Amino acid sequence: MSLYDVLAIDLDGTLFGRDLAISRRTRAALDAWQQAGRTLVIATGRMYRSARRVADELDVTAPIICYQGALVRSPETETDIWHQALEGDIALSLVAHLEEQGFTALAFRDDQVHALRDNDHTRAYTRLSNTEAQLIGAWEEFFARGPVTKLVAVSTPERVVETVSPLRETHQGVAHVVQSQPDFLEIVHPLANKGIALSKVCQLLGFPLQRSVAVGDGQNDIEMIQAAGLGVAMAQGHPDLLSVADRVTQSLANDGLADLVESLLRPSEQVMA
């Protein structure tokens, strides 16, 4: 029996770059993984509708981890397995603070992205997710209608880097703050992360967490890398992620995900149960 039964993969920076193109070698390796009877799980910060398109392309039927782990949804039944939402009053306070700092804020509810205005920062996110923003009149009215799944704040990479750590410290226990892309700061419920979500998925599928492999490149992948039986970082990954990974694979440009999967499928990576 194989040592690992579940492979959880991040999308941006791990499966593909900003061109959203999956290399032929990576696609072949993931096909081989599933043809060997093993389970492929998508674990991303993207909204469900965006992640679902990738799942369909890769023939993934396992529950999808999205919104940085704030939501786990079955693509087969379209039912939520796990959803940790951020309360409206907390979200409003965070958005007000971030907009004072010059960020463009986006809020996610019912798998829709909402924004006050359509500008370069808004379009930077919607282009990457292949979606459109729903424009609203005022944040106060929007958040008064209830909680949200996630917040995204967009600015320059320099501004994101200098903001993420202080904001995480001042809101510890209130919100989970991560840098997902160089220009994206993302905020979810304090109990929402990819590591907790992966444990929920493994439990549902009937596999011990120790029989999972997780691979990613960002600061938002740290909890998942630490939770999995084998945590793998892409070579170009965030320094904080590289420091906690069990293994480092090649970079995205060098088909690091394919390199990892091919190694996991070799007989030398297998043990008898």
C-alpha positions as CSV (number, residue, x, y, z in Angstrom):
1,M,0.0,0.0,0.0
2,S,1.2,3.5,-0.7
3,L,2.6,5.7,2.1
4,Y,0.5,8.6,1.0
5,D,-3.1,8.5,-0.2
6,V,-4.1,12.2,-0.4
7,L,-2.3,15.0,-2.2
8,A,-3.4,18.5,-1.4
9,I,-2.2,21.1,-3.9
10,D,-2.2,24.9,-3.8
11,L,-3.1,26.5,-7.1
12,D,-1.4,29.9,-7.7
13,G,2.4,29.6,-7.7
14,T,2.2,25.8,-7.3
15,L,-0.1,24.4,-10.1
16,F,0.2,27.4,-12.4
17,G,1.5,31.0,-12.6
18,R,-0.4,34.1,-13.5
19,D,-0.9,32.8,-17.0
20,L,-3.1,30.1,-15.4
21,A,-1.5,27.4,-17.7
22,I,-0.9,23.9,-16.3
23,S,2.2,22.4,-17.9
24,R,1.8,19.2,-19.8
25,R,4.2,17.4,-17.5
26,T,2.3,18.5,-14.4
27,R,-1.0,17.5,-15.9
28,A,0.4,14.0,-16.7
29,A,1.7,13.6,-13.2
30,L,-1.6,14.5,-11.6
31,D,-3.5,12.2,-14.0
32,A,-1.1,9.4,-13.0
33,W,-1.7,10.1,-9.3
34,Q,-5.5,9.7,-9.7
35,Q,-5.2,6.7,-12.0
36,A,-3.2,5.0,-9.3
37,G,-6.3,5.3,-7.1
38,R,-5.0,8.2,-4.9
39,T,-7.0,11.3,-4.0
40,L,-6.2,14.8,-5.3
41,V,-7.5,17.8,-3.2
42,I,-7.4,21.4,-4.3
43,A,-6.5,23.8,-1.5
44,T,-6.6,27.4,-2.5
45,G,-7.3,30.9,-1.4
46,R,-9.5,31.4,-4.5
47,M,-13.3,31.6,-4.4
48,Y,-15.2,28.3,-4.9
49,R,-16.3,29.1,-8.5
50,S,-12.8,29.7,-9.6
51,A,-11.4,26.6,-7.9
52,R,-14.3,24.5,-9.3
53,R,-13.2,25.3,-12.8
54,V,-9.7,23.9,-12.1
55,A,-11.2,20.9,-10.3
56,D,-13.3,20.1,-13.4
57,E,-10.3,20.5,-15.7
58,L,-8.3,18.0,-13.5
59,D,-11.3,15.6,-12.9
60,V,-11.1,16.2,-9.2
61,T,-14.2,15.0,-7.2
62,A,-12.8,15.4,-3.7
63,P,-14.1,18.3,-1.5
64,I,-12.5,21.6,-2.5
65,I,-10.7,23.7,0.1
66,C,-11.1,27.4,-0.9
67,Y,-11.0,30.9,0.6
68,Q,-7.8,30.0,2.5
69,G,-9.7,27.1,4.2
70,A,-12.7,29.2,5.3
71,L,-14.9,27.0,3.0
72,V,-14.8,23.4,2.1
73,R,-17.4,22.4,-0.5
74,S,-18.2,19.2,-2.3
75,P,-18.1,19.6,-6.1
76,E,-20.3,16.5,-6.5
77,T,-23.2,17.7,-4.2
78,E,-22.5,21.4,-4.0
79,T,-23.0,21.2,-0.3
80,D,-20.8,22.9,2.3
81,I,-18.7,20.6,4.6
82,W,-17.0,23.4,6.5
83,H,-17.6,27.2,6.5
84,Q,-16.1,29.6,9.0
85,A,-17.3,33.2,8.2
86,L,-16.0,36.5,9.4
87,E,-18.5,38.5,11.4
88,G,-19.7,41.7,9.7
89,D,-18.7,44.1,12.4
90,I,-15.2,42.8,12.5
91,A,-15.0,42.9,8.7
92,L,-16.2,46.5,8.6
93,S,-13.5,47.5,11.1
94,L,-10.8,45.8,9.1
95,V,-11.9,47.3,5.8
96,A,-12.1,50.8,7.3
97,H,-8.5,50.4,8.6
98,L,-7.1,49.0,5.4
99,E,-8.7,51.6,3.2
100,E,-7.3,54.4,5.4
101,Q,-3.9,52.8,4.6
102,G,-4.6,53.1,0.9
103,F,-5.6,49.5,0.1
104,T,-8.5,48.6,-2.1
105,A,-10.8,46.2,-0.2
106,L,-12.8,43.3,-1.6
107,A,-15.4,41.2,0.3
108,F,-16.7,37.8,-0.5
109,R,-20.2,36.5,0.3
110,D,-22.2,33.7,-1.4
111,D,-19.3,33.1,-3.7
112,Q,-19.4,36.6,-5.2
113,V,-16.8,39.3,-4.9
114,H,-18.0,42.7,-3.8
115,A,-16.2,46.1,-4.2
116,L,-16.9,49.8,-3.8
117,R,-15.2,50.7,-7.1
118,D,-13.9,49.2,-10.2
119,N,-10.2,50.2,-10.4
120,D,-6.8,48.7,-11.3
121,H,-6.6,46.9,-8.0
122,T,-10.0,45.4,-8.2
123,R,-9.3,44.3,-11.8
124,A,-6.0,42.8,-10.7
125,Y,-7.9,40.3,-8.5
126,T,-10.9,39.7,-10.8
127,R,-8.6,39.0,-13.8
128,L,-6.7,36.4,-11.9
129,S,-9.9,34.7,-10.7
130,N,-11.7,35.1,-14.0
131,T,-14.7,36.7,-12.3
132,E,-16.4,40.1,-12.1
133,A,-16.8,42.3,-9.0
134,Q,-20.3,43.3,-7.8
135,L,-20.2,47.0,-7.0
136,I,-21.9,48.1,-3.8
137,G,-22.9,51.5,-2.4
138,A,-21.4,51.5,1.1
139,W,-19.5,49.0,3.3
140,E,-21.6,49.8,6.3
141,E,-24.8,48.7,4.6
142,F,-23.1,45.7,3.1
143,F,-21.6,44.3,6.3
144,A,-24.8,45.0,8.2
145,R,-26.4,42.2,6.2
146,G,-24.2,39.6,7.8
147,P,-20.8,37.8,7.8
148,V,-18.5,37.3,4.9
149,T,-16.3,34.4,3.9
150,K,-13.2,36.4,3.2
151,L,-11.7,39.9,2.7
152,V,-8.9,40.8,0.3
153,A,-7.0,44.0,0.4
154,V,-4.9,44.9,-2.7
155,S,-2.0,47.3,-2.8
156,T,1.7,47.3,-3.8
157,P,3.9,44.3,-2.7
158,E,5.8,46.7,-0.5
159,R,2.7,47.9,1.3
160,V,1.4,44.4,1.8
161,V,4.7,43.2,3.3
162,E,4.8,46.1,5.8
163,T,1.2,45.6,6.8
164,V,0.6,41.9,7.1
165,S,2.6,41.2,10.2
166,P,1.4,44.1,12.4
167,L,-2.2,43.5,11.3
168,R,-1.8,39.8,12.2
169,E,-0.5,40.7,15.7
170,T,-3.1,43.3,16.5
171,H,-6.0,41.0,15.4
172,Q,-4.7,37.7,16.8
173,G,-7.7,35.6,17.8
174,V,-10.1,37.9,15.9
175,A,-8.9,37.3,12.3
176,H,-6.4,35.2,10.4
177,V,-4.2,37.5,8.2
178,V,-2.0,36.2,5.4
179,Q,-0.2,37.4,2.3
180,S,-1.4,35.2,-0.6
181,Q,0.2,36.9,-3.5
182,P,2.8,39.7,-3.6
183,D,0.0,42.3,-3.9
184,F,-2.8,40.5,-2.0
185,L,-3.4,40.6,1.8
186,E,-6.2,38.2,2.7
187,I,-8.3,37.9,5.9
188,V,-10.5,35.1,7.1
189,H,-12.0,33.8,10.4
190,P,-9.4,33.1,13.0
191,L,-10.2,29.3,12.9
192,A,-10.0,29.2,9.1
193,N,-6.8,28.0,7.5
194,K,-5.8,25.3,5.0
195,G,-4.4,23.0,7.7
196,I,-7.7,22.8,9.6
197,A,-9.6,22.3,6.3
198,L,-7.3,19.5,5.2
199,S,-7.8,17.7,8.4
200,K,-11.6,18.0,7.8
201,V,-11.3,16.6,4.3
202,C,-9.1,13.7,5.4
203,Q,-11.5,12.8,8.1
204,L,-14.4,12.8,5.7
205,L,-12.5,10.7,3.2
206,G,-11.5,8.2,5.9
207,F,-7.7,8.8,5.7
208,P,-5.4,9.6,8.6
209,L,-3.9,13.1,8.2
210,Q,-0.5,11.4,8.3
211,R,-1.2,9.8,5.0
212,S,-1.5,13.2,3.3
213,V,1.0,15.3,1.3
214,A,0.5,19.0,1.0
215,V,2.4,21.3,-1.4
216,G,2.3,25.1,-1.7
217,D,4.4,28.2,-2.2
218,G,2.9,30.9,0.0
219,Q,2.6,32.1,3.6
220,N,-1.0,31.1,3.4
221,D,0.1,27.4,3.0
222,I,2.1,27.2,6.3
223,E,-0.7,25.6,8.4
224,M,-1.4,23.0,5.7
225,I,2.3,22.1,5.2
226,Q,2.6,21.7,9.0
227,A,-0.6,19.6,9.3
228,A,0.1,17.1,6.5
229,G,2.1,13.9,6.9
230,L,4.5,15.3,4.4
231,G,4.7,19.1,3.9
232,V,6.4,20.3,0.7
233,A,7.3,23.8,-0.4
234,M,8.0,25.0,-3.9
235,A,11.6,26.2,-4.3
236,Q,10.4,29.8,-5.1
237,G,8.1,29.8,-2.0
238,H,7.8,32.3,0.8
239,P,10.8,32.1,3.3
240,D,8.5,31.4,6.2
241,L,7.1,28.4,4.3
242,L,10.5,27.1,3.3
243,S,11.6,27.2,7.0
244,V,8.9,24.7,8.1
245,A,8.6,22.4,5.1
246,D,9.7,18.7,5.4
247,R,10.8,18.9,1.8
248,V,11.5,21.5,-0.9
249,T,10.7,20.6,-4.5
250,Q,11.7,22.4,-7.7
251,S,10.3,25.8,-8.6
252,L,7.1,26.3,-10.6
253,A,9.2,27.2,-13.6
254,N,10.9,23.9,-13.3
255,D,7.8,21.8,-12.9
256,G,8.3,21.3,-9.1
257,L,4.8,19.9,-8.6
258,A,5.3,17.3,-11.3
259,D,8.7,16.5,-9.9
260,L,7.2,15.8,-6.4
261,V,4.3,13.7,-7.7
262,E,6.5,11.6,-10.0
263,S,8.8,10.9,-7.0
264,L,5.8,9.9,-4.8
265,L,4.7,7.4,-7.5
266,R,8.0,5.6,-7.6
267,P,8.2,2.2,-5.8
268,S,10.9,3.5,-3.5
269,E,8.3,5.9,-2.0
270,Q,5.9,3.1,-1.1
271,V,5.7,0.9,2.0
272,M,3.6,-2.0,3.1
273,A,0.8,-1.2,5.5
